[in-house]
Amino acid sequence: MSDVLFGHVFGTAEVETRLLDLPCWFFADGAIRRRYKTSGWKATLMVVNTVGHLCEAAWHHPEIHLSYGGVEIALSTHTPRGITEKDFALARKIEDVIFWQPSRDSGPLEGTPSDPAFAYIDYDD
């Protein structure tokens, strides 16, 4: 696909329609946003570092706001200014990685124990 297609800035109605595929994301203040609830500071740092890695690898840099019990990500494209396909692609990748649970795969990885003492993120399910 060409840079022209990826550089297309979506209007508000298009953004809202595209967000139907990312149900926990919302459009506000010129960015698509997502809040992640964590179990505390260490978990917040794990989420921020994971998102930071994905964004750097994609060369797409969001605003990230963090607190003891959560993280908010705000994605928008700086050039051109607005919401583009890049924002939706990165939001999808962030969702896939943050909410990956090995215990739901049929592989050898068991995942985090179900005991709340080991939980670090609210999986929205």
N, C-alpha and C positions, 0 to 999 in steps of 0.2 A: 504494500500500500504506500501511497505517496505521502510526503510531508504535508501536502495540501489537505489531505483527508485527516491526518492526525492533528493538524493545526486548526481544524474547524472548531470555532467556539460555539457551544450549544447555548440556545436560549433557555430561559427559565422553564418553559413547558417541556422542552426536550430533556432538560436535567431531571425534572420531576418524574418523567416517564422512565428514564434510564435508572433512576433510583429504586424503581419497583423491583429490580433484580438485586438490589443491595438494601434489604429492608431496614436495617438498623442505621443506615446512613441517612443524613438529611442535608438539605441545602439551606445555608444561612450565611449572610455577610460575604457573598461572592465566592464561597467555597463549599465543596461537599465535605461533610464532617461525620465523625464517628466517635462516640465515647465508649471506652472500655473500662469496666469495673474490675478492679483487682483486689486481692486480699491484703495488700499492704505495700510498703516501700520496695522491698526486694522484687516483688512481682511486677510492680510498676516499672522498675528499671529493666526487667527482662523484656517486657512489652516494648518499651522505648528503644532498647538496643536492637530488638528484632525488626521493628519498623524502620529504624535508622539504617540497618543493613540493606533492607529491601529498597529503600528510597535511594540510597547511594548507588547501589548496583544498577538501578533504573535511571540514574542521573535526573531525579525528579525530587525536589526538596519541599516538604510540607512545613506547615507550622505545627509544632507539637507542644501541647500544654500538659503538664503533669502535676499530680498531687499525690499525697500519700496513698490514696485508694483508687486512683484512676488516671487515665490518659485520654486526651482528646486530640485527634488527628484532623487537620484541615488541609484539604488538597485543592489546589487550583494551579493553572499553568500560567507562568509569568510572561512568556512570550509565545503566542499571543496571550494577552490578558483575558482570563476567563476559564471556564470549565471545558476541557477537551477530552478526547478519547484517552489520552494519557492518564488523566485523573481516574477515570473509571477502571482502566486496566490495572493501575496500581492499587486502587481500593480493593478490587477483586483479589489480587495477589496477597495483600495484607490480610484480608479475611481468611483466605485459604491457609495461610501459614499460622496466624495467631490461633485459629480454631481447630487446627489439625489435632486429632486425638488418635494416637496409635492404637488404642484399645478398640477403636471402631474399624480398623483395618484388619485384614485376616493375615497379618504378618507376625513375626516373632517379637515385636516390641509390645510390651504390656501397657504402657502409659502410666500416668499418675494414679496412685491409689485413690479409691473413692472416698476414703476418710477425709473429712473437711480440713483436718490439720495439714493436709498436703495440697489442698486446692490453692491455686494462685490466680485463676481468672474465672470470671462468671461466663460460662459457655453459652448463655442465651438459649438453652434448650430445655 
